[in-house]
Amino acid sequence: MKNRVLSETHLTKVRDHLTILNSQKGTKVKIIDTQTNDITKWDSIYKAAVSLDANQTTIARYLKAKKLYKGRYAIVLAEE
């Protein structure tokens, strides 16, 4: 089983399935740009952190503290 080669279609199906599972268990957040009033919704803190070029822990701390990130971005929990 260790040396088994998986087809590309099988790997694609596995990746798609894992993406769905991860989006279901992630903490959904909204990022509100207070200067432009743009609102972006993310399926996880990780994806929000990548979009802001930040660390996951940093985003989680700002979410908990309810403070603006970089004096500009409000990070709040997204409603389901």
N, C-alpha and C positions, 0 to 999 in steps of 0.2 A: 504494500500500500504506500510506503514511503516514496518509492520510485515511480509512482503512477503519474503520467502526464495527462493533465486535464485540457480539454478542448477550449478554445477561445469562447465559444458560445456558453459553455458551462461556467467559465470564470465570469463572464458578463452577468449571467443570471445570479450567481453568488454575490457579486458586488452590488447589484440592484437590490437584492434581498437585504443585505447588510445596511444599505443606505436607508431603506424603509424602517428597519428595526431601530437604527440609531436616531432617526428623526422622531420616532415615537417616544423614546425614553429621554431625549434631551430637554433641557429647560428652555422653553420658548421665550424669546425676549424681543422687545421693540427698542429701536434706537431712534430717538427724536433729535434732529438737528435743530437746535433752538434759534439758529440764525436764519435758516431757510424754511423752517417748519416741515421739512421732509421727514417722513416716517418710514423706516425700514424694519420689516419683521424677519426674524431669523429662527430657525428650528432648534438652535442650540447656542449656548454661550460661546462655544469654540468657534462657530461660524461667524458670530458677531465680532469676536476678537480678531479673527483673520481680516474681516472687512475694515476694522479700525487700525490694523497693524499694531495690535496690542496682545498682551498675555491674557489667557483665560482667567487666571487668578485676579488680575487687575479688574477685568470686566465684572467678575463676581463681587468683588469688594465695592465697586461703585454702584452696583445694583442693590446691594445690601444697605449701603450708606445713604442712598438716594441723593447723591451729589452729582454734579455735572462732570463728565469726563472731559479733560482738556478745556474746561470752562465753556464747553459748547454742546456736548452730547448728553442727553438725558437717557438713561438706560432703565427700562421698566419691564416687568413681567408682561408677556402678551397673553391676552385672554384666549382660551381654547376655542 
